[in-house]
Amino acid sequence: MFVPYDFGQCIVCKERVPGDPEHVIPEVIGGRLTAKLLCDKCNHEFGSAIVSKLKTDASIRLAVENLRDVIPDFSERFLNRAEYVARAGDGSQIRLTRSSEGLRVLAGRGADDSIVLDTEEALGALATKLRRAGLDESGILELQDLFLKAGEDELVHLPTNDTFVKRLLPSPVPHLGTDSLDERFWALLALEFIALIIGRQVLRASLDSVRGTILGLEEEASVSIAYYSAGSRYDPFHVLRLVPGQDTLTVEIRLFRWLVTHVNFERIAYEGPRPVYLEDLVLARSYFALDADYAEENRWMRF
């Protein structure tokens, strides 16, 4: 869904004209709402950097993992090359990565200085060792077949004094790193949504401190961010909602329903409608309600 509004200036730096359309909710998590909001310099220099953390943010990753059966195509794209970990019976930590073909074990060091390999890679490593030892191809094929037919934990001894063994792979779990989304991500998303509601008023000087924070030029701004959880399960939709208050304008951001962030713009008086925007990840559709009351009455415009 493209909003063809002409802001005339980048809503962050106010120095250059907007470039290519920008996704308000990032495309990597299913966002469909776009508009020309940022100049190419801002989009490439800091926009891409703060959005790139979405794939490794633990909260986002867990939400997608929980929705794999509900939105399989989206989840497969998002989780492509995502990492998982498992603990083998001998104490080895197994790292895996996901692709369209399923999970594959990544090479690494295991217990007792062993080498952990995917079965296909183990066959190649076995052949390499035997060729270096001077074994002919028929002998290599025979030992590869012996390894393939070996049962779990059955040792296969090579003439090179190496031992190969197949281990049962325990149930892997998502590898959740320490990355988390930069707070500038939420401030930028909220500013972009406000821009679509109030138009060129987003360029007024009262929001310059917010722009400075997003650009990394100011540590303190008239914006605060709070995090919540909403309910006990994830759902395949995102919501943006404008919530006016006394001298405060809040943008409520719900990702996968449960992950809720409130971005509070302080000292901003707003008396307009309370629009609600919803993105359905199952149907790949966008819905807009001019006011929160319309949304509660299920009076949506569909795009």
N, C-alpha and C positions, 0 to 999 in steps of 0.2 A: 504494500500500500504506500504510494508516493504522495506526499503533500506538496503541491507545487507552489509553495510560498516563497516570495523573493525577499530575503532579509537584507540584501545589499551588502552586508558585512558578515564576516565570521562572528558567530555569537560569543566566542571566547576571546580572541585577540583583538577584534574590531579593527584590524589593520588591513586585512586582505579579503577578497571576495570568496564566498563559499565555492568549494570545488565539487567533487562527485557527491552524489547523495550519500548520506550517513544513516546507518541504522540506529534508531533510538535505543531499542532493546537489541543488543548485538545479534547478528545473524548466526553466530556460532551456537547460540542457545535457542534458535528458532525465531528470532525477531523478524518482523515483516514491515514495520512502520519505518519509512524513510523520508528524508527531506534534505535539502541542501543547507546544512547548518554550519559546518566547519570548513575552513580553508584547507587546502591539501597539506600545508606545512603543519598545522595543528593536528590534523587527522593522522599524519604519518609519524610525527615526532613524539607525541604523547598519547594520542587516542589509541593507536594500535598497541602501544606498550601496556597500558592499563587494562585493555580488553583481553590481552593475551593470557592473563592470569585466570580467566574463566575456566579453562580446561584443567587447571591444577588446583583450583580452590576446592577445599575438602567438602564444603557444604553443597556446592553445585555438583561436584562429582557424585556424592551420595544420592542427591536427588535424581540424577539421571540413571544411576544404577538401580534405584528403586522403581523407575518407570520403564525399564527395558522391555517388559512385556506389553506395556500400554502403547508406547510409541517406538516400536522396534527400528524403523528406518532412521528416525532422528537419532536414537540412542547409538545405533551402529556407527553413524557418521561421527558423533561426538566422541565415542569411546575408541575410535580407531587409534591404535598405538598407545592406548592407555595402559598403565602398568598395574600388575597384581603381584601379590606375594603369597607364599605358602611355606610351611615348615615341614621338612621331610623327617622321617623316623630317626635318621642318624643325626639330626640336629642341623642339617644344612638348610639355609634359607634359600628358597627358590624364587627367582624373579621371572615374571611372565609378561608378555605383551599381547594385546588383542588386535586382531585384524579381521577382515571379512571371512577368513578361513577358520577363525576360532583363536584359541589361546596357544601361544608358542613360548616354550621355555627359553629364557635368555641365558647366554653363556655367563658363568661366574664361578667363584671359588666356593666349595662346600666344606664340610667337616673333614678334619684330618688332611687338609691340603688337597682334597679331591677336586676334580673339575666337573662342574655341572653343565650338561649340554642337553639340548632337545634331541629326541631320538634320531631324527633325520641328520642332524649335525654330528651326532655321535657316530653314525655310520661313516660319514665322511672323515672324521678324525681318526677312526679305526683304520680306514683304508690308507690314510696318509702315513700313519705310523708304520704300517706293514710294508708299504712301498719303500719307505726310507730304510727299512731293515732288509730289503732285497727280496721280499716274498713275491711270487708271480701272481698274476691276476686271478687265476683259478683258485689259488689258496686264499686270496683276499676275499673273493666271493663266498667261499665256503665258511670263513670265519664271520663274515657279515650275516650270512644266513643263520649261523649258530646263535649270534647275538639276537637277531630278530625273533627266533623261536624260543629263546631262553625265558623262563618264568621270572616273576618278580623276585628280586633279591638273589637270583641265581648268578654266581660269578662266572664270567667268561675270561679265561686266562689266555693272553696272547704270547707268542714266542718272543715278544719284545720285553717281557717281564711286566707289562702293563695289565691291569685288570679292569674290565668293563662290567657294569652291573646296571640293570634296569630297576628303578624304584617306582613304587606307586605314588602318583602325584596327589598330595592331600588337597582338600578343597581350598582353592585360592580365595583371597579376599582383596578388595581394592587397596592399592598402595596409596595412602593419603600422605602427601608431603606436608611441608610446613608453609607452603605458599598460601597467601590469602589476598583477597582483592584490595587494592589500594582504595582508600576512602574517596579519592578523587573520581573513581569510577562512578560511585553513587551520586556525587555532586554533579558530574557531567551529565549523567542520564537524566537526573531531575531537571537540570537547567534546559536540556533539549526538549523535554516534555512541556515545561512551562513556556518555552519559546513558541511551540505549536499552538498554545492556548492564547497567549497575550500578544503574539506577533512581534513587531519591532520594539515594543516596550521592553523586551528582554535586553535591549542594548543600553538601557538607562544606567546612569552612573551609580545608582544604589546597589547594583549587582556587580560592580567592578571588583569588590573585594573577593567575591565568589570566583570570578574569573582569575584573579591573582592566585587563589588557592589551587585551582585546577591547573594553572600553568606552572605551579611550584614556586611562585614568586613571593607568596605570603603564607605564613604559618597559621595565622588566625584570620577568620572571616566571619561574616554574619550568617553562618550556616552551621547547623549541628546535625549529627547523624546518629540514629538509634536503631538497634536491631531487635527483632522479635521473632517468635515462631507462632504460626497460626494453625492450630489443629494438630492432629496426630498422624496425618498422612500427606504425601505429596500428590499433586494432581497436575495433569498436563496442560496447564495454562499459566500465562503471565498477566498481571494486571497493573496498570498505572492509574492512580487516582489523585485528584487535586482536593486537598482538605484545607479550606481557609480557616484561619483563627484570628484572634485579636492581635493585630500587628505581627502575625506570623502566617506564612504560607507553607503548607506541608505537602510534599509529594510522597504518597505512599506507593512503594514499589513492592510488588509480590512476584517472586520468581518461583515457578512450580508450586504456586499457592502458599506453601508453608514458609518459605523464606521471605520474611517481611523486613523492609528497611524504610524508616521514615527519615526523609531529608527535610529539615526545617529551615526555611529561609526567614530570618528574623528581620523585624522592622519593615515588613512589607504588608501594606494594607491591600486586600483584594476583596472585591464585593461581587465578582462575576459568578457564573455557573460553576458547578463542581463536577466537571467532566470525568468520565471513567472510560478507559481504553482497555480492551481485553484481547489477547492473542490465544487462539485455540490451537495447540500443537498437534492434535489428532486430525482435525479437519483442515489445518493450514488456512485458517480464516481469521480475519480481524473484525472486532465489533467495537462500536463507539456509542456511548450514551452521553447526551449533553449534560445531564445532571445525575447525581447519585440517586435521587428519587426515581428517575427513569430506569436506572439500572436495577433497582430493587423491584420495580414493576415489570422487569424483563422487556423493556422497550428499547431495543438495540437497533442501531443501523449496522448492516453487515457489509463488509468490503472484501 
